């Protein structure tokens, strides 16, 4: 016990020394800072990303902490490979805002004719994703609420989101730390796009990126198109001081679960709440407003008033469920909030 305490104290001292010597890593806007560790023994190829949205820095802090342990020798990759991208959108990060020129986590795909910052990032990021087996993408959210993991659908060969490794994805999600798991992002968003098209005059559609068929494609969705599997971990509210710890612990749990490090794999959680996104509701007008300050996963009952349109029409819950990603400052024509219900899919 005395020896273990000495080692723990020594590791902690090295971590503090790292941050004292590197008070803030630099992330220039003209390139991506990518850290790679390749073991001499074969194993899974893991990629971890932070700050896909520039205002979501908990993943950055969690990745930097793992980097300090790798640099100090407190942690070692002994199988497979690990790629860490602390800041995936440096322009957005430098601004302290969600987007650089636009949302990197929408319409993500390589471009032969890049038009903006996010197109240029995609031309680096997408080939990098394709060279990996597993992606852990670390995010946070604006309103309050507890952390949760977002996974893809069950195995399928459909056109929207084909999946090959649902079981592996589920197994990892159960071991990241948070108890809540959510599915149904891309299919729900696709329905939302159709609704957006239906209410947008044909002469106005050409300027709306959010009506593109692949607009819901983000990092994890793109990863699945390459044959890999991926999880988005929402680590908590942007300013929650516990969110970086959630991010850090998820990285360490993933490394142990995949066998990249010589540590006991974490057990699967058994107290899981598994939900499915069922509907996305857009903000139609700048004066649309909520009836109260909502947090992600606040429960609602059928008929509850969630918001009020600018003309006084109330937006009510169609059935019992939960509010997800409420955004009181959403841009007109974009996601205002989502509704979720318990999933009927078995997860194990």
Residue frames relative to the residue before (quaternion, step in Angstrom):
aa qw qx qy qz dx dy dz
X 1.0000 0.0000 0.0000 0.0000 0.00 0.00 0.00
X 0.6523 0.5158 -0.3186 0.4550 3.59 0.96 -0.92
X 0.6471 0.5157 -0.3091 0.4688 3.59 1.04 -0.84
X 0.6507 0.5199 -0.3208 0.4509 3.59 0.94 -0.86
X 0.6508 0.5073 -0.3221 0.4640 3.57 1.01 -0.82
X 0.6226 0.5385 -0.3357 0.4578 3.56 1.07 -0.75
X 0.6570 0.5002 -0.3143 0.4683 3.58 0.92 -0.89
X 0.6578 0.5106 -0.3204 0.4516 3.58 0.89 -0.93
X 0.6529 0.5098 -0.3137 0.4642 3.57 0.97 -0.85
X 0.6518 0.5247 -0.3098 0.4515 3.56 1.02 -0.83
X 0.6455 0.5120 -0.3131 0.4723 3.56 1.00 -0.85
X 0.6513 0.5170 -0.3158 0.4569 3.56 0.94 -0.90
X 0.6333 0.5324 -0.3263 0.4571 3.56 1.01 -0.83
X 0.6574 0.5075 -0.3143 0.4599 3.60 0.95 -0.85
X 0.6367 0.5228 -0.3311 0.4601 3.58 1.03 -0.78
X 0.6580 0.4951 -0.3126 0.4734 3.58 0.91 -0.89
X 0.6314 0.5302 -0.3311 0.4588 3.60 1.02 -0.80
X 0.6196 0.5498 -0.3445 0.4418 3.60 1.00 -0.84
X 0.7246 0.4313 -0.2609 0.4700 3.58 0.79 -0.98
X 0.5856 0.5512 -0.3770 0.4594 3.59 1.18 -0.45
X 0.7149 0.4326 -0.2410 0.4937 3.56 1.03 -0.84
X 0.7578 0.2100 -0.1292 0.6041 3.58 1.24 -0.50
X 0.1092 -0.8545 0.5019 0.0773 3.62 0.53 1.14
X 0.7884 -0.0620 0.0289 0.6114 3.57 1.12 -0.52
X 0.3695 -0.7196 0.5411 0.2297 3.55 -0.60 1.10
X 0.3867 -0.7205 0.5297 0.2253 3.55 -1.09 0.69
X 0.0822 -0.7924 0.6044 0.0093 3.55 -0.97 0.90
X 0.1892 -0.8143 0.5403 0.0959 3.61 0.18 1.26
X 0.5131 -0.6855 0.4330 0.2817 3.57 -1.03 0.77
X 0.6628 0.5369 -0.3072 0.4220 3.59 1.22 -0.28
X 0.7872 0.1774 -0.1308 0.5759 3.60 1.25 0.08
X 0.4199 -0.6606 0.5496 0.2918 3.56 -1.33 0.17
X 0.3065 -0.7243 0.5895 0.1840 3.54 -0.91 0.94
X 0.0014 0.8186 -0.5677 0.0871 3.56 -0.45 1.29
X 0.1352 -0.7867 0.6006 0.0450 3.57 -0.81 1.06
X 0.0261 -0.8196 0.5717 -0.0280 3.59 -0.72 1.05
X 0.0764 -0.7661 0.6382 0.0051 3.52 -1.10 0.90
X 0.0425 -0.8091 0.5857 -0.0238 3.58 -0.64 1.13
X 0.2944 -0.7610 0.5561 0.1581 3.57 -0.65 1.15
X 0.5401 -0.6218 0.4600 0.3316 3.57 -1.25 0.37
X 0.6563 0.4280 -0.3077 0.5397 3.57 1.29 -0.22
X 0.5265 -0.6555 0.4451 0.3083 3.55 -1.03 0.80
X 0.2064 0.7579 -0.6021 0.1426 3.54 -1.26 0.49
X 0.7373 -0.4007 0.2816 0.4654 3.60 -1.24 -0.06
X 0.3368 -0.7060 0.5870 0.2086 3.52 -1.27 0.55
X 0.0805 -0.8308 0.5500 -0.0275 3.56 -0.30 1.35
X 0.0816 -0.7629 0.6397 0.0461 3.54 -1.10 0.81
X 0.0905 -0.7822 0.6159 0.0250 3.57 -0.98 0.93
X 0.0882 -0.8161 0.5711 0.0053 3.57 -0.77 1.05
X 0.0928 -0.7697 0.6296 0.0508 3.53 -1.20 0.70
X 0.8406 0.2158 -0.1492 0.4739 3.56 -1.32 0.32
X 0.1143 0.7456 -0.6279 0.1918 3.56 0.72 1.12
X 0.7026 0.2237 -0.1630 0.6556 3.52 1.29 -0.60
X 0.5004 -0.7358 0.3734 0.2623 3.56 -0.62 1.16
X 0.6796 0.4804 -0.2922 0.4711 3.58 1.14 -0.50
X 0.6361 0.5083 -0.3160 0.4871 3.59 1.30 -0.03
X 0.0272 0.8812 -0.4644 0.0841 3.54 0.29 1.32
X 0.4322 0.7087 -0.4751 0.2921 3.62 1.18 -0.05
X 0.6364 0.5265 -0.3263 0.4597 3.59 1.03 -0.72
X 0.6099 0.5508 -0.3359 0.4602 3.56 1.07 -0.78
X 0.6879 0.4755 -0.2850 0.4685 3.57 0.86 -0.97
X 0.6489 0.5130 -0.3234 0.4595 3.60 0.99 -0.75
X 0.6531 0.4990 -0.3075 0.4794 3.59 1.00 -0.83
X 0.6408 0.5220 -0.3329 0.4539 3.61 0.92 -0.84
X 0.6378 0.5246 -0.3306 0.4569 3.58 1.02 -0.73
X 0.6477 0.4917 -0.3157 0.4889 3.59 0.99 -0.79
X 0.6199 0.5406 -0.3408 0.4555 3.59 1.00 -0.76
X 0.6420 0.5213 -0.3330 0.4529 3.58 0.97 -0.80
X 0.6575 0.4998 -0.3111 0.4702 3.58 1.03 -0.74
X 0.6424 0.5061 -0.3205 0.4780 3.58 1.03 -0.72
X 0.6709 0.4997 -0.2961 0.4610 3.58 0.97 -0.85
X 0.7017 0.4686 -0.2703 0.4637 3.57 1.03 -0.76
X 0.4977 -0.6476 0.4343 0.3799 3.58 1.20 -0.43
X 0.4548 0.6842 -0.4507 0.3492 3.58 1.25 0.08
X 0.7661 0.1661 -0.0870 0.6148 3.57 1.26 -0.45
X 0.0302 -0.8082 0.5881 -0.0064 3.58 -0.99 0.80
X 0.3547 -0.6903 0.5904 0.2216 3.55 -1.08 0.82
X 0.0941 -0.8391 0.5358 0.0057 3.58 -0.49 1.20
X 0.7713 0.1636 -0.1225 0.6027 3.59 1.27 -0.22
X 0.8205 0.2373 -0.1671 0.4925 3.53 -1.16 0.63
X 0.4449 -0.6692 0.5118 0.3038 3.55 -1.15 -0.61
X 0.1902 -0.7616 0.6139 0.0830 3.52 -1.26 0.62
X 0.0584 -0.7714 0.6336 0.0098 3.54 -0.90 1.02
X 0.0965 -0.8015 0.5901 0.0071 3.56 -0.76 1.11
X 0.0369 -0.7686 0.6387 -0.0012 3.56 -0.87 1.03
X 0.2451 -0.8245 0.4867 0.1523 3.62 0.05 1.22
X 0.7847 0.1048 -0.0408 0.6096 3.59 1.05 -0.80
X 0.1997 -0.8230 0.5258 0.0798 3.55 -0.32 1.27
X 0.7640 0.1998 -0.1382 0.5977 3.59 1.19 -0.46
X 0.1888 -0.8427 0.4931 0.1050 3.61 0.25 1.25
X 0.6210 0.5402 -0.3622 0.4374 3.62 1.00 -0.68
X 0.6671 0.4824 -0.2980 0.4831 3.58 0.88 -0.94
X 0.6367 0.5360 -0.3191 0.4534 3.58 1.02 -0.83
X 0.6652 0.5060 -0.3054 0.4562 3.59 0.93 -0.88
X 0.6787 0.4686 -0.2730 0.4952 3.57 1.17 -0.61
X 0.3504 -0.7357 0.4966 0.2991 3.56 1.21 -0.47
X 0.5777 0.5804 -0.3565 0.4499 3.53 1.22 0.59
X 0.6820 -0.5016 0.3484 0.4023 3.55 -1.26 0.38
X 0.8182 0.1979 -0.0527 0.5373 3.57 0.85 -1.02
X 0.4300 -0.6154 0.5796 0.3168 3.50 -1.37 0.34
X 0.7768 -0.0163 0.0542 0.6272 3.54 0.32 -1.32
X 0.7746 -0.0494 0.0514 0.6285 3.57 1.17 -0.64
X 0.6852 -0.4687 0.3602 0.4255 3.57 -1.33 -0.11
X 0.3622 -0.7527 0.5125 0.1992 3.59 -0.52 1.20
X 0.7201 0.4625 -0.2462 0.4548 3.59 1.05 -0.73
X 0.6314 0.4075 -0.3620 0.5516 3.54 1.19 0.69
X 0.8426 0.1220 -0.0979 0.5153 3.56 -1.11 0.70
X 0.2644 0.7905 -0.5067 0.2201 3.57 1.05 0.81
X 0.3399 0.6991 -0.5623 0.2822 3.56 -0.64 1.18
X 0.5710 -0.5800 0.4329 0.3875 3.62 -1.12 0.46
X 0.1570 -0.7907 0.5880 0.0664 3.55 -1.15 0.63
X 0.3947 -0.7074 0.5379 0.2335 3.57 -0.97 0.89
X 0.7729 0.2128 -0.1103 0.5875 3.55 1.24 -0.44
X 0.0980 -0.8448 0.5234 0.0523 3.61 0.47 1.18
X 0.2383 -0.8132 0.5240 0.0858 3.52 -0.86 1.06
X 0.8138 0.1291 -0.0382 0.5654 3.60 1.12 -0.47
X 0.7647 -0.3683 0.2803 0.4483 3.54 -1.37 0.02
X 0.7052 0.4754 -0.2765 0.4474 3.58 0.84 -0.95
X 0.5915 0.5401 -0.3648 0.4747 3.60 1.11 -0.56
X 0.6745 0.4923 -0.2996 0.4614 3.58 0.94 -0.85
X 0.6203 0.5142 -0.3410 0.4842 3.59 1.05 -0.69
X 0.6408 0.5427 -0.3285 0.4325 3.59 0.92 -0.90
X 0.6529 0.5248 -0.3234 0.4401 3.59 1.01 -0.72
X 0.6627 0.4259 -0.3002 0.5380 3.58 1.26 -0.27
X 0.7026 0.5126 -0.2632 0.4175 3.53 0.89 -1.02
X 0.6742 0.5297 -0.3178 0.4048 3.60 0.80 -0.94
X 0.6714 0.4593 -0.3201 0.4855 3.67 0.84 -0.78
X 0.6166 0.5433 -0.3432 0.4548 3.58 1.11 -0.67
X 0.6318 0.5239 -0.3234 0.4709 3.59 0.96 -0.83
X 0.6724 0.5319 -0.2984 0.4194 3.56 0.91 -0.94
X 0.6644 0.4964 -0.3038 0.4690 3.59 1.21 -0.39
X 0.6736 0.4700 -0.2869 0.4931 3.59 1.27 0.15
X 0.4692 -0.6753 0.5027 0.2667 3.54 -1.33 0.35
X 0.8057 0.1482 -0.0101 0.5734 3.55 1.04 -0.87
X 0.0971 -0.7757 0.6217 0.0488 3.55 -1.10 0.80
X 0.0697 -0.7284 0.6794 0.0541 3.52 -1.12 0.86
X 0.0769 -0.8138 0.5758 -0.0165 3.57 -0.45 1.26
X 0.2051 -0.8323 0.5124 0.0515 3.56 -0.50 1.28
X 0.0100 0.8089 -0.5823 0.0804 3.55 -0.73 1.14
X 0.1495 -0.7271 0.6438 0.1857 3.53 -1.41 -0.17
X 0.3269 -0.7628 0.5279 0.1806 3.58 -1.22 0.21
X 0.6443 -0.5942 0.3510 0.3297 3.54 -1.26 0.56
X 0.7464 0.3533 -0.2130 0.5223 3.60 0.76 -0.99
X 0.6483 -0.5386 0.3687 0.3920 3.56 -1.25 0.29
X 0.3557 0.7239 -0.5494 0.2183 3.56 -1.33 0.15
X 0.5509 -0.6254 0.4463 0.3258 3.54 -1.28 0.33
X 0.6535 -0.5359 0.3768 0.3793 3.54 -1.27 0.47
X 0.0317 0.7882 -0.6144 0.0167 3.56 -1.22 0.52
X 0.3632 -0.7110 0.5641 0.2106 3.54 -1.29 0.51
X 0.2017 -0.7603 0.6063 0.1169 3.56 -1.11 0.76
X 0.0896 -0.8030 0.5892 0.0067 3.56 -0.79 1.10
X 0.5716 -0.5951 0.4454 0.3475 3.55 -1.31 0.22
X 0.6901 -0.4702 0.3427 0.4304 3.59 -1.28 -0.11
X 0.6787 -0.4241 0.3840 0.4605 3.53 -1.35 -0.11
X 0.6900 -0.4605 0.3428 0.4409 3.58 -1.23 0.34
X 0.1964 0.7642 -0.5933 0.1596 3.54 -0.93 0.94
X 0.3305 -0.7292 0.5648 0.2004 3.55 -1.29 0.35
X 0.3022 0.7918 -0.4823 0.2215 3.57 1.15 0.56
X 0.6406 -0.5518 0.3850 0.3702 3.54 -1.32 0.17
X 0.6647 0.5485 -0.3217 0.3922 3.59 0.97 -0.79
X 0.8030 -0.1362 0.1402 0.5630 3.58 0.70 -1.06
X 0.0957 -0.8185 0.5652 0.0381 3.59 0.27 1.22
X 0.0761 -0.8012 0.5935 -0.0071 3.57 -0.97 0.92
X 0.2011 -0.7983 0.5609 0.0870 3.57 -0.98 0.92
X 0.8088 0.2996 -0.0990 0.4963 3.56 1.05 -0.78
X 0.0833 0.8412 -0.5297 0.0702 3.59 0.91 0.88
X 0.6456 0.5342 -0.3322 0.4329 3.59 0.94 -0.81
X 0.6559 0.4995 -0.3095 0.4739 3.59 0.99 -0.82
X 0.6354 0.5325 -0.3158 0.4615 3.56 1.04 -0.81
X 0.6601 0.5067 -0.2984 0.4674 3.56 0.94 -0.91
X 0.6463 0.5343 -0.3215 0.4399 3.58 0.93 -0.91
X 0.6640 0.4868 -0.3039 0.4794 3.58 0.99 -0.81
X 0.6394 0.5446 -0.3323 0.4291 3.60 0.91 -0.89
X 0.6562 0.5257 -0.3040 0.4479 3.58 1.03 -0.77
X 0.7503 0.4054 -0.1982 0.4832 3.58 1.21 -0.40
X 0.4672 0.6966 -0.4404 0.3202 3.59 1.23 0.04
X 0.6425 -0.5074 0.3417 0.4615 3.59 1.05 -0.70
X 0.7297 0.4075 -0.2633 0.4817 3.65 0.59 -1.03
X 0.4705 -0.7060 0.4664 0.2503 3.55 -1.13 0.72
X 0.6992 0.4696 -0.2713 0.4657 3.60 1.16 -0.50
X 0.0614 -0.7789 0.6241 -0.0098 3.56 -0.94 1.02
X 0.1152 -0.8081 0.5776 0.0065 3.56 -0.94 0.95
X 0.0962 -0.7748 0.6229 0.0496 3.57 -1.08 0.79
X 0.6758 0.5698 -0.3402 0.3207 3.55 -1.35 0.00
X 0.3288 0.7833 -0.4887 0.1985 3.60 1.21 0.19
X 0.7727 0.4052 -0.2476 0.4213 3.59 0.42 -1.19
X 0.6497 0.5092 -0.3322 0.4563 3.61 0.94 -0.76
X 0.6440 0.5057 -0.3190 0.4772 3.58 1.02 -0.75
X 0.6647 0.4988 -0.3121 0.4604 3.55 0.95 -0.83
X 0.6143 0.5542 -0.3543 0.4358 3.60 1.02 -0.74
X 0.6349 0.5044 -0.3263 0.4857 3.59 1.02 -0.76
X 0.6399 0.5344 -0.3204 0.4497 3.56 1.02 -0.81
X 0.6177 0.5393 -0.3376 0.4622 3.58 1.07 -0.74
X 0.6504 0.5116 -0.3195 0.4618 3.58 0.95 -0.84
X 0.6441 0.5056 -0.3178 0.4780 3.57 1.03 -0.77
X 0.6335 0.5307 -0.3232 0.4610 3.57 1.04 -0.78
X 0.6435 0.5167 -0.3123 0.4705 3.57 1.01 -0.81
X 0.6598 0.5428 -0.3097 0.4174 3.55 0.94 -0.92
X 0.7520 0.3732 -0.2206 0.4965 3.61 1.03 -0.67
X 0.6164 0.5287 -0.3474 0.4688 3.62 1.31 -0.01
X 0.4646 -0.6828 0.4847 0.2880 3.58 -0.77 1.00
X 0.5996 -0.6084 0.3779 0.3571 3.63 -0.92 0.87
X 0.6623 0.5178 -0.3192 0.4374 3.62 1.01 -0.71
X 0.7058 0.4525 -0.2555 0.4815 3.60 1.25 -0.35
X 0.5213 0.6948 -0.3920 0.3030 3.59 1.24 -0.27
X 0.6044 0.6089 -0.3697 0.3567 3.59 1.00 -0.75
X 0.7187 0.4501 -0.2570 0.4635 3.59 1.08 -0.59
X 0.6240 0.5537 -0.3337 0.4389 3.57 1.27 -0.02
X 0.2994 -0.7596 0.5561 0.1553 3.57 -0.34 1.26
X 0.6518 0.5652 -0.3130 0.3971 3.58 1.04 -0.77
X 0.6542 0.4662 -0.3403 0.4887 3.63 1.22 0.05
X 0.4189 0.6948 -0.4802 0.3333 3.59 1.24 0.14
X 0.5731 -0.6278 0.3916 0.3522 3.66 -0.89 0.82
X 0.7532 0.3575 -0.2110 0.5102 3.61 1.07 -0.66
X 0.2950 0.8009 -0.4873 0.1845 3.58 1.22 0.30
X 0.6812 0.4976 -0.2985 0.4463 3.60 1.03 -0.66
X 0.4909 0.6776 -0.4198 0.3517 3.61 1.27 -0.07
X 0.0280 0.7919 -0.6074 0.0563 3.55 -0.66 1.18
X 0.8104 -0.2798 0.1864 0.4798 3.56 -1.24 -0.34
X 0.7184 0.4424 -0.2746 0.4613 3.59 0.75 -0.99
X 0.6383 0.5190 -0.3330 0.4609 3.58 1.00 -0.77
X 0.6480 0.5028 -0.3246 0.4710 3.57 0.97 -0.81
X 0.6170 0.5570 -0.3429 0.4375 3.59 0.98 -0.82
X 0.6689 0.4968 -0.3080 0.4593 3.58 0.94 -0.82
X 0.6185 0.5410 -0.3614 0.4407 3.62 1.07 -0.56
X 0.6673 0.4957 -0.3018 0.4668 3.60 1.19 -0.44
X 0.6126 -0.5639 0.3473 0.4314 3.59 1.28 -0.08
X 0.5873 0.5680 -0.3751 0.4377 3.57 1.27 0.03
X 0.3428 -0.7006 0.5546 0.2898 3.55 -1.25 -0.36
X 0.1183 -0.8212 0.5569 -0.0388 3.53 -1.14 0.69
X 0.1154 -0.7661 0.6291 0.0642 3.53 -1.27 0.57
X 0.2477 -0.7026 0.6454 0.1687 3.53 -1.14 0.77
X 0.0991 -0.7841 0.6106 0.0511 3.57 -0.78 1.01
X 0.1900 -0.7512 0.6268 0.0819 3.53 -0.68 1.19
X 0.2499 -0.8586 0.4379 0.0923 3.55 -0.14 1.38
X 0.7303 -0.3350 0.2289 0.5496 3.59 1.27 -0.12
X 0.7185 -0.4044 0.3216 0.4656 3.53 -1.30 -0.19
X 0.6929 -0.5227 0.2966 0.3983 3.59 -1.07 0.79
X 0.8050 0.3074 -0.1357 0.4890 3.58 0.79 -1.04
X 0.3896 0.7200 -0.4892 0.3009 3.58 1.24 0.19
X 0.3957 -0.7428 0.4787 0.2501 3.64 -0.56 1.06
X 0.6269 0.5380 -0.3420 0.4477 3.61 1.22 -0.31
X 0.5211 0.6842 -0.4067 0.3083 3.62 1.16 -0.45
X 0.6494 0.5004 -0.3519 0.4518 3.69 0.86 -0.71
X 0.6269 0.5258 -0.3367 0.4659 3.58 1.07 -0.65
X 0.6110 0.5347 -0.3409 0.4739 3.60 1.06 -0.75
X 0.6569 0.5107 -0.3009 0.4660 3.57 0.97 -0.92
X 0.6668 0.5090 -0.2954 0.4572 3.56 0.86 -1.00
X 0.6852 0.4830 -0.2975 0.4568 3.59 0.82 -0.96
X 0.6265 0.5351 -0.3412 0.4524 3.60 1.04 -0.69
X 0.6317 0.5149 -0.3341 0.4735 3.60 1.00 -0.77
X 0.6831 0.4852 -0.2963 0.4585 3.56 0.81 -0.96
X 0.6437 0.5121 -0.3240 0.4673 3.60 0.98 -0.77
X 0.6461 0.5192 -0.3187 0.4598 3.58 1.02 -0.81
X 0.6406 0.5240 -0.3255 0.4573 3.58 0.94 -0.86
X 0.6862 0.4731 -0.2839 0.4740 3.58 0.93 -0.87
X 0.6542 0.5261 -0.3146 0.4430 3.59 0.95 -0.88
X 0.7262 0.4252 -0.2386 0.4847 3.58 0.96 -0.84
X 0.4842 -0.6977 0.4141 0.3276 3.58 1.25 -0.14
X 0.3829 0.7312 -0.4883 0.2835 3.60 1.15 0.41
X 0.7582 0.2293 -0.1470 0.5923 3.58 1.21 -0.45
X 0.5035 -0.6484 0.4822 0.3058 3.55 -1.23 0.45
X 0.4090 0.6633 -0.5178 0.3531 3.53 0.33 1.31
X 0.5900 -0.5664 0.4275 0.3851 3.58 -1.15 0.53
X 0.4586 -0.6872 0.4795 0.2960 3.61 -0.82 0.89
X 0.5013 -0.6623 0.4588 0.3155 3.60 -0.99 0.73
X 0.4911 -0.6480 0.4789 0.3310 3.63 -1.06 0.59
X 0.5402 -0.5993 0.4769 0.3486 3.55 -1.23 0.43
X 0.4568 -0.6500 0.5245 0.3062 3.58 -1.04 0.70
X 0.2506 -0.7828 0.5555 0.1258 3.54 -1.06 0.75
X 0.6562 0.5021 -0.3053 0.4734 3.60 1.28 -0.15
X 0.1936 0.8421 -0.4796 0.1528 3.55 1.11 0.79
X 0.1696 -0.7057 0.6750 0.1326 3.52 -1.25 0.70
X 0.0895 -0.8244 0.5589 -0.0074 3.58 -0.45 1.24
X 0.0271 -0.8236 0.5636 -0.0569 3.56 -0.53 1.24
X 0.2402 -0.7482 0.6004 0.1484 3.52 -1.32 0.38
X 0.4181 -0.6647 0.5578 0.2688 3.55 -0.93 0.93
X 0.1512 -0.8340 0.5291 0.0401 3.57 -0.79 1.02
X 0.8161 0.0171 0.0413 0.5761 3.59 1.09 -0.61
X 0.1609 -0.7465 0.6348 0.1178 3.55 -1.17 0.66
X 0.1502 -0.7795 0.6054 0.0572 3.54 -0.94 0.94
X 0.2914 -0.7770 0.5402 0.1398 3.57 -0.76 1.09
X 0.4407 -0.6216 0.5677 0.3118 3.51 -1.33 0.34
X 0.2602 -0.8129 0.5085 0.1137 3.58 -0.63 1.12
X 0.8078 0.1222 0.0004 0.5767 3.57 1.11 -0.66
X 0.5957 -0.5957 0.3908 0.3710 3.64 -1.02 0.67
X 0.7030 0.4570 -0.2747 0.4707 3.60 1.13 -0.51
X 0.3949 0.6638 -0.5139 0.3732 3.60 1.22 0.22
X 0.0520 0.8220 -0.5628 0.0696 3.60 -0.82 0.90
X 0.5289 -0.6271 0.4741 0.3199 3.55 -1.25 0.48
X 0.5262 -0.6292 0.4751 0.3186 3.55 -1.24 0.48
X 0.7773 0.0181 -0.0063 0.6288 3.57 1.30 -0.33
X 0.5825 -0.5461 0.4479 0.4024 3.56 -1.29 0.08
X 0.1411 -0.8222 0.5498 0.0424 3.58 -0.28 1.29
X 0.1900 -0.7320 0.6398 0.1370 3.54 -1.29 0.54
X 0.6242 -0.5350 0.3985 0.4066 3.57 -1.18 0.49
X 0.8478 0.1403 -0.1755 0.4803 3.51 -1.00 1.06
X 0.2921 0.6683 -0.5856 0.3538 3.52 1.09 0.76
X 0.4004 -0.7252 0.5060 0.2404 3.58 -0.91 0.87
X 0.0931 -0.7628 0.6373 0.0578 3.54 -1.21 0.64
X 0.3058 -0.7221 0.5888 0.1959 3.53 -1.22 0.56
X 0.6584 -0.5046 0.3727 0.4158 3.56 -1.19 0.52
X 0.7971 0.2794 -0.2275 0.4846 3.55 -0.84 1.03
X 0.4900 0.6573 -0.4442 0.3613 3.61 1.21 -0.20
X 0.4047 -0.6916 0.5425 0.2523 3.58 -1.03 0.82
X 0.1906 -0.8007 0.5636 0.0703 3.56 -0.66 1.18
X 0.8044 -0.0553 0.0787 0.5863 3.55 0.97 -0.89
X 0.2996 -0.7238 0.5901 0.1952 3.53 -1.37 0.08
X 0.3886 -0.7097 0.5416 0.2281 3.56 -0.87 1.00
X 0.6861 -0.5157 0.3286 0.3941 3.55 -1.25 0.43
X 0.6909 0.4581 -0.2767 0.4860 3.60 1.22 -0.50
X 0.6450 -0.5492 0.3111 0.4308 3.58 1.28 0.18
X 0.4925 0.6561 -0.4375 0.3681 3.60 1.24 -0.15
X 0.3345 -0.7508 0.5353 0.1943 3.55 -0.85 0.96
X 0.2779 -0.7182 0.6151 0.1695 3.56 -1.11 0.79
X 0.0577 -0.8406 0.5378 -0.0286 3.56 -0.41 1.26
X 0.5606 -0.5881 0.4614 0.3563 3.56 -1.20 0.52
X 0.3954 -0.7418 0.4874 0.2363 3.61 -0.73 1.02
X 0.7868 -0.0093 0.0269 0.6165 3.59 1.22 -0.50
X 0.6764 -0.4490 0.3599 0.4598 3.56 -1.26 0.09
X 0.2956 0.7581 -0.5442 0.2043 3.59 -1.00 0.72
X 0.5151 -0.6262 0.4990 0.3059 3.52 -1.24 -0.60
X 0.4202 -0.6547 0.5689 0.2669 3.55 -1.22 0.63
X 0.0259 -0.7893 0.6134 0.0041 3.59 -1.00 0.84
X 0.8577 0.0492 -0.0736 0.5065 3.59 -1.03 0.86
X 0.1398 0.7853 -0.5925 0.1126 3.65 0.68 0.93
X 0.0429 -0.8081 0.5872 -0.0202 3.57 -0.81 0.99
X 0.2594 -0.8053 0.5183 0.1251 3.56 -0.11 1.32
X 0.7353 0.3852 -0.2174 0.5135 3.60 1.20 -0.48
X 0.2483 0.7984 -0.5155 0.1872 3.59 1.17 0.44
X 0.4887 -0.6403 0.5030 0.3132 3.54 -1.10 0.70
X 0.5963 -0.5706 0.4266 0.3699 3.55 -1.13 0.66
X 0.7931 0.2705 -0.2264 0.4966 3.57 -0.90 0.98
X 0.6862 0.4344 -0.2849 0.5092 3.57 1.28 0.07
X 0.7540 -0.4191 0.2630 0.4321 3.54 -1.37 0.21
X 0.2295 -0.7652 0.5928 0.1018 3.56 -0.86 1.06
X 0.7361 -0.2491 0.1627 0.6080 3.55 1.03 -0.88
X 0.3321 -0.7038 0.5906 0.2135 3.53 -1.39 0.27
X 0.2502 -0.7215 0.6178 0.1875 3.54 -1.33 0.34
X 0.0942 -0.7982 0.5946 0.0209 3.57 -1.00 0.88
X 0.1430 -0.7602 0.6296 0.0724 3.54 -1.28 0.58
X 0.6468 -0.4874 0.3833 0.4441 3.62 -1.19 0.25
X 0.4025 -0.7087 0.5274 0.2399 3.58 -0.96 0.88
X 0.3650 -0.7193 0.5497 0.2174 3.54 -1.17 0.66
X 0.5191 0.6466 -0.4037 0.3867 3.57 1.29 -0.09
X 0.3951 -0.7037 0.5393 0.2405 3.58 -1.02 0.80
X 0.0745 -0.7937 0.6035 0.0180 3.55 -0.84 1.00
X 0.1277 0.7887 -0.5867 0.1320 3.55 -0.84 1.01
